[in-house]
Amino acid sequence: MVASAACHDQQTQLAMHNVSVMLTILGSLGGVLIGAYITDRNRRKQWLADNKEEEYRELISIMTRALSMYIHSFGPAARRDEEERRSLGEMEGAVLETIRDRLFIAKQIAHLGVLKRWNTAVRDFEERKNTEAFARSVGKLLDDISDAAIKDVGV
């Protein structure tokens, strides 16, 4: 009986040791899995933020170049020849394409009414040739886009 009780105690201790080892392994594995999940989630957030930042930057850049080109093309030293008209048309196409092909910031662009505001500014400028009003209108639009970028991405 004493030997049987000793054997039973030994088996109980071995079982307890095995349970302890298994819990340690499961705890470590769980920690690794949770860490991997958090890392993956953070990488995805950073990837989205990087893509949004790039899209905002591209949009602001093309609109700024177009603003400059329009003002230069209708300023006092403007040539207004066929090449310049073609360049303006290409720039306008590039701006519209850039506005429309935003994937990561499409909601923000729609919310700001960027396409409508840009088209209105260009149409008004082409009719009135008022560079100050055009610069103010597009400048306000660019400020709104920049504010949205800061709010959205924290740039």
C-alpha positions in Angstrom: 0.0 0.0 0.0 2.8 2.4 0.9 4.5 1.6 -2.4 1.2 2.1 -4.2 0.6 5.4 -2.6 4.2 6.5 -3.4 3.7 5.5 -7.0 0.4 7.3 -7.1 2.1 10.5 -5.7 4.8 10.2 -8.3 2.3 9.9 -11.1 0.4 12.9 -9.7 3.6 14.9 -9.6 4.5 13.9 -13.2 1.0 14.7 -14.4 1.2 18.1 -12.7 4.6 18.7 -14.2 3.2 17.8 -17.7 0.3 20.1 -17.2 2.6 22.9 -16.1 4.9 22.4 -19.2 1.8 22.3 -21.5 0.5 25.5 -20.0 3.9 27.2 -20.4 4.0 26.1 -24.1 0.4 27.2 -24.8 1.0 30.5 -23.0 4.1 31.2 -25.1 2.3 30.2 -28.3 -0.7 32.3 -27.4 1.7 35.3 -26.8 3.4 34.8 -30.1 0.0 34.6 -31.9 -1.3 37.7 -30.2 1.9 39.5 -30.9 1.8 38.5 -34.6 -1.9 39.7 -34.8 -1.1 43.1 -33.3 2.0 43.5 -35.5 0.0 42.6 -38.6 -2.8 45.0 -37.6 -0.3 47.8 -37.0 1.4 47.1 -40.4 -1.9 47.3 -42.2 -2.8 50.6 -40.5 0.6 52.0 -41.5 0.3 50.7 -45.0 -3.1 52.4 -45.3 -1.8 55.6 -43.8 1.2 55.6 -46.2 -1.1 55.0 -49.2 -3.5 57.8 -48.2 -0.6 60.2 -47.6 0.8 59.4 -51.1 -2.6 59.9 -52.7 -3.2 63.3 -50.9 0.3 64.4 -51.9 -0.2 63.5 -55.6 -3.5 65.3 -55.7 -2.2 68.4 -54.1 0.8 68.4 -56.3 -1.0 68.0 -59.6 -3.6 70.6 -58.6 -0.9 73.1 -57.6 1.0 72.6 -60.9 -2.3 73.1 -62.8 -3.1 76.3 -60.9 0.3 77.6 -61.8 0.0 76.6 -65.4 -3.4 78.2 -65.8 -2.4 81.5 -64.2 0.8 81.6 -66.3 -1.1 80.7 -69.5 -3.5 83.6 -69.0 -1.1 86.1 -67.5 0.3 89.2 -69.3 3.2 87.3 -71.0 1.0 84.4 -72.1 1.6 83.0 -75.6 -1.7 81.2 -75.9 -0.5 79.2 -79.0 -1.5 75.7 -80.0 1.2 74.1 -77.9 0.1 75.9 -74.8 -3.5 75.1 -75.3 -2.5 71.4 -75.8 -0.4 71.5 -72.6 -3.4 73.0 -70.7 -5.7 70.3 -72.0 -3.2 67.6 -71.0 -2.9 69.1 -67.5 -6.6 69.4 -67.1 -6.9 65.7 -68.1 -4.2 64.8 -65.6 -6.0 66.7 -62.8 -9.3 65.1 -63.5 -7.7 61.6 -63.7 -5.9 62.2 -60.4 -9.1 63.3 -58.7 -11.0 60.3 -60.1 -8.4 57.5 -59.5 -8.0 58.0 -55.8 -8.7 54.7 -54.1 -7.7 55.2 -50.5 -9.1 58.7 -50.1 -12.1 58.5 -52.4 -14.6 59.1 -49.5 -12.8 62.2 -48.4 -12.5 63.5 -51.9 -16.2 63.0 -52.5 -17.1 64.6 -49.1 -15.0 67.7 -50.0 -16.6 67.9 -53.5 -13.2 68.2 -55.0 -14.3 67.3 -58.6 -17.2 69.7 -58.6 -15.2 72.5 -57.0 -12.3 72.1 -59.4 -14.6 72.0 -62.4 -16.4 75.1 -61.2 -13.2 77.0 -60.6 -11.8 76.1 -64.0 -15.0 77.0 -65.8 -15.3 80.3 -64.0 -11.7 81.1 -64.8 -12.1 80.2 -68.5 -15.1 82.5 -68.7 -13.8 85.4 -66.6 -10.0 85.1 -66.8 -9.9 86.3 -63.2 -6.6 84.9 -61.9 -7.1 86.2 -58.4 -10.5 84.6 -58.0 -9.2 81.4 -59.5 -6.2 81.3 -57.2 -8.4 82.0 -54.2 -10.9 79.3 -55.2 -8.3 76.6 -55.9 -6.2 77.8 -52.9 -9.2 77.2 -50.6 -9.7 73.8 -52.2 -6.1 72.9 -51.6 -6.3 74.1 -48.0 -9.4 71.9 -47.5 -7.6 68.9 -49.0 -4.5 69.5 -46.8 -6.8 69.8 -43.7 -8.5 66.5 -44.6 -5.1 64.9 -45.0 -3.9 66.1 -41.6 -7.2 64.9 -40.0 -7.2 61.6 -41.9 -3.5 60.6 -41.7 -2.0 63.0 -39.3 0.6 64.3 -41.8 
